[in-house]
Amino acid sequence: MTIPTSKVKLSQWDALLLESLRALSGSDEELLRRVSEGDLPADESKYEFDYGQLSVLAEEQPEGFRRAVLEGYQIKYNTIRGIRSWIEVALGIEAKLELEEGQEAVEAELTEAECERLEDVLSYGWAVTGGPAGDGSTGTYRIEPIQR
């Protein structure tokens, strides 16, 4: 019997770096190769990512980094703006921020698969509500803190 291992925990910024580089790499193996060889592009997005930070992470925690890439990860601590950024970087979807005090949330049009992917990485303390429209394609999902 194998004992299940918990997910690797990444900082919100490391998760954004990983997802951005994942979008530029053809596969997970290509991403791992690029990081290990230092074959990292210059980022020209509004985020100005320094992918060299991933090389440092991979050097300090080689097995954890590999597991994060291949098996998934959980973000240690999310912020509302960080969730919006993750949705944009990882899923390529522009999400809306609701910043009115007591009503803070992120809203995004997602498929069920995209929502499941988001739920898999969210740190503890966040609730995802909503769902697909009747046709089952996409729906409006709301991500908000459990406690206010």
C-alpha positions in Angstrom: 0.0 0.0 0.0 1.4 3.4 -0.9 0.8 6.4 1.4 -0.5 9.4 -0.5 1.8 12.4 -0.3 0.5 15.9 0.2 0.8 18.4 -2.5 3.9 20.5 -2.8 3.3 24.0 -1.4 4.4 27.0 -3.5 4.3 30.7 -2.9 1.8 32.6 -4.9 4.6 34.2 -6.9 6.4 30.9 -7.6 3.1 29.5 -8.8 2.7 32.5 -11.2 6.2 32.0 -12.5 5.6 28.3 -13.0 2.3 28.8 -14.9 3.8 31.6 -17.0 6.8 29.4 -18.1 4.5 26.4 -18.5 2.6 28.5 -21.2 5.8 29.1 -23.0 7.0 25.5 -22.8 5.7 22.7 -25.0 5.4 20.2 -22.1 6.2 19.7 -18.5 9.4 17.9 -19.4 10.4 20.8 -21.6 9.7 23.2 -18.7 11.9 21.0 -16.4 14.6 21.0 -19.0 14.5 24.7 -19.5 14.7 25.4 -15.7 17.5 22.9 -15.1 19.6 24.2 -18.1 18.9 27.8 -17.4 17.4 28.2 -20.9 14.9 30.8 -19.7 13.2 33.5 -21.8 13.0 37.1 -20.9 9.4 37.9 -19.9 7.8 40.9 -21.6 4.4 40.7 -20.0 3.1 43.2 -17.5 4.3 40.9 -14.7 8.0 41.1 -15.8 8.7 37.6 -14.4 12.3 36.6 -13.6 12.2 32.9 -14.4 15.7 32.6 -12.8 13.8 32.3 -9.5 12.5 29.0 -10.7 16.0 27.7 -11.2 16.9 28.7 -7.6 13.8 26.9 -6.4 14.6 23.8 -8.4 18.1 23.8 -7.1 17.0 24.2 -3.5 14.1 21.7 -3.7 14.7 19.5 -6.7 12.2 16.8 -5.9 9.6 19.2 -4.7 9.9 21.4 -7.8 9.6 18.3 -10.1 6.5 17.1 -8.2 5.0 20.6 -8.4 5.4 20.6 -12.2 4.3 17.0 -12.8 1.8 16.3 -10.0 0.5 19.7 -9.1 0.8 22.0 -6.2 -1.1 24.1 -3.7 -0.5 27.8 -3.1 0.6 28.5 0.4 -1.3 31.8 0.8 -3.5 33.5 -1.8 -4.5 37.1 -2.1 -7.5 38.3 -4.0 -5.3 40.0 -6.6 -3.1 37.0 -6.8 -6.0 34.7 -7.6 -7.0 37.1 -10.4 -3.5 37.0 -11.7 -3.2 33.2 -11.5 -6.4 32.8 -13.5 -5.0 35.2 -16.2 -1.6 33.6 -16.3 -2.6 29.9 -16.0 -5.9 29.9 -17.8 -5.6 32.9 -20.1 -8.9 34.3 -18.8 -9.5 37.9 -17.7 -11.2 37.7 -14.3 -13.1 40.6 -12.6 -12.2 41.9 -9.1 -14.8 43.0 -6.6 -13.0 45.1 -4.0 -15.9 46.6 -2.1 -15.2 46.1 1.6 -17.0 43.0 2.9 -17.7 41.8 -0.7 -14.2 41.1 -1.9 -14.2 38.4 -4.6 -12.9 37.4 -8.0 -15.4 36.4 -10.7 -14.5 34.5 -13.9 -16.1 32.7 -16.7 -14.7 29.2 -16.4 -15.3 25.7 -17.6 -15.8 23.0 -15.0 -12.3 21.7 -15.7 -10.8 25.1 -15.3 -12.7 25.6 -12.0 -11.4 22.2 -10.8 -7.8 23.2 -11.7 -8.2 26.5 -9.8 -9.7 24.7 -6.8 -6.8 22.3 -6.7 -4.2 25.1 -6.3 -6.1 27.5 -4.0 -4.8 27.9 -0.5 -7.1 27.2 2.4 -9.6 29.8 3.3 -11.3 30.4 -0.1 -14.7 29.2 -1.4 -15.7 28.8 -5.0 -19.3 29.1 -5.9 -21.3 29.2 -9.1 -21.2 26.9 -12.1 -21.8 26.4 -15.7 -24.9 27.6 -17.5 -27.5 25.1 -18.6 -25.5 24.2 -21.7 -22.7 22.9 -19.5 -19.9 24.9 -21.3 -18.8 27.8 -19.1 -20.3 29.5 -16.1 -19.6 32.4 -13.8 -17.6 31.3 -10.8 -17.1 33.5 -7.7 -14.0 33.0 -5.6 -14.2 34.7 -2.2 -12.7 34.3 1.3 -14.5 32.0 3.6 -14.2 34.4 6.5 -14.5 38.2 6.3 
